[in-house]
Amino acid sequence: MLEAGLVGVPSLVPDHGAFPERIRELGHGWTYPAGSPPALCQAMVESVNATDVQASEQLRRAVQNNFSMEVTGPKISRLMTSLID
């Protein structure tokens, strides 16, 4: 999801695990009821033309602002330090 979002491509993912939360954090993308092929097909049809240039750029910025190494690196470093201490 993050790699796709980094180039402005939203994800279509099942609505379980961390996927719904990640879609909310990124502000763009779709979920469908897990285990439902008809729901997946419907979501695919609905999402085909639902992304424009502005939404793609907002998605790309959201990934960079929230999940880049400059952002996550220090968080991981602090976590590792706290575990060592």
N, C-alpha and C positions, 0 to 999 in steps of 0.2 A: 504494500500500500504506500509506503513512504517513497520507494523508488519511483513508482508510477506518479505519485503526487508531485515529486520533485520536477518532473517534466510537464506537469499540468494535466495529467490524465487521472480522472477520478476512478475509484474502485467500486465494484459491485460485489458485495460479500454477504455471506449468511449472517443472520442476526443472532449470533451467539459468540461467546468468549469476549475478547477485547475488541472485536470488530465494530460494534455499534459505538462504543466509546471513542475509538479512533476516528470514525467518521464524524462524530460531533466535534472532536478537537480540531479536525482539519476543515470543517465547515462545508465540505462537499463530498459527495459520494452517495451510494445507495446500499441498502440492505434488503434482503428478502428472507422470508421464513425458511429456516434451515430444513432440509429434507423435503422440500416441495418443488419438484421439477416444474410444475405449472407456474408457480410463483416466480421462479427464476426466469422462465421464458417471458413472463409478463414484465418483470423488472428490466430485462434486457431490451425489450421493445420500447419501454418508456424512457430508458436512459440514452437511447441512441442519439437523439438530437438535443439532449438536455444540457449540454455544456457549451458555453460560449467562450470567447477569448478572455473576457473579464473574469469569469469564474475560474478558468484555468490559471490565470495569473494569480488570483487570490489563493488558490490551492497551493501553487508553487511557493508563494511567500509564507503561507502557514507552515509548510514543511520546513522551510529554511529557518523561520523564526522560532519554531518549537522543537525541532528534532535534529538540527545540524550538530556537527561535532563541537562547534563552539558553544552550543547550549548544553548538550548532553555530556560532553567530556568532563567539565567541572563537576556536574552532578554525580557522575560515576566516580570521579576521583574523591569527592567528599564522602560518598558512601563507603568506598574501599578503605579510606582513612579511618572512618568511624568503626569499621569492623576490626581493623588492626588494633586500634586503641582500646 
